[in-house]
Amino acid sequence: MKKLIFLLVALPLGNAAPTGPVPEKNKAVARRVFDEIFNQGRFQVTNEIYAPDFVNGLRTSAGLKEDQDAAKGWRDAFPDMK
């Protein structure tokens, strides 16, 4: 079984990064993204989680459709990914 681990790294850039503890609501949203979308492959929930004008901060040209297409590609390549 292949396993792929995602590592999220936040680099503060000026005043762009919030300071202090991450609110529990934000943690719950992030947990839902990884659990429902990446682990379960339930891409239909993206419209409930992401704003329509979402832009991936790591790839500034990628909107929601491009970002989810890339995630689906990872799920196809590694169907047992957790």
C-alpha positions in Angstrom: 0.0 0.0 0.0 1.4 3.4 -1.0 1.1 6.2 1.5 1.6 9.9 0.9 1.9 12.4 3.6 1.0 16.0 3.1 2.9 18.6 5.0 1.5 22.0 5.3 4.0 24.8 6.0 2.9 28.4 6.6 5.5 31.0 6.1 4.6 34.4 7.5 5.0 37.2 4.9 4.8 40.6 6.4 1.3 41.1 8.0 -0.3 38.5 5.7 -0.2 35.7 8.3 -2.5 35.9 11.3 -0.9 35.8 14.7 -2.0 34.0 17.8 -3.9 30.7 18.1 -5.9 29.4 15.2 -9.6 29.6 15.9 -11.3 26.2 16.4 -13.6 26.9 13.5 -10.6 27.2 11.1 -9.2 24.0 12.4 -12.5 22.2 11.8 -12.7 23.5 8.2 -9.1 22.3 7.5 -9.9 18.9 9.1 -13.0 18.6 7.0 -11.0 19.3 3.8 -8.5 16.6 4.5 -11.0 14.1 5.9 -13.9 14.4 3.4 -12.1 15.6 0.3 -8.6 14.0 0.4 -9.3 10.9 2.5 -12.9 10.0 1.4 -12.7 11.5 -2.1 -16.0 13.5 -1.6 -15.2 16.3 -3.9 -18.9 17.4 -4.0 -18.4 19.1 -0.6 -16.0 21.7 -2.1 -18.8 24.1 -2.7 -19.8 23.9 0.9 -16.2 24.5 2.2 -14.5 26.9 -0.3 -15.5 30.3 -1.4 -16.4 30.6 -5.1 -13.5 33.0 -5.7 -10.9 30.7 -4.0 -7.3 31.1 -5.2 -4.7 28.6 -4.1 -2.1 30.7 -2.2 0.7 28.3 -3.2 -0.2 28.4 -6.9 -1.6 31.9 -7.5 -3.0 31.1 -10.9 -5.0 28.1 -9.7 -8.6 28.7 -8.9 -11.0 26.2 -7.2 -11.5 24.1 -10.3 -7.8 23.8 -11.1 -7.0 23.1 -7.4 -9.7 20.3 -7.2 -8.6 18.8 -10.5 -5.1 18.5 -9.1 -6.5 16.9 -5.9 -8.5 14.4 -8.0 -5.3 13.5 -9.9 -3.7 12.7 -6.5 -6.7 10.6 -5.5 -6.5 8.7 -8.9 -2.8 8.1 -8.5 -3.0 7.1 -4.8 -6.5 5.8 -4.2 -5.6 4.5 -0.7 -4.2 7.9 0.4 -4.9 9.0 4.0 
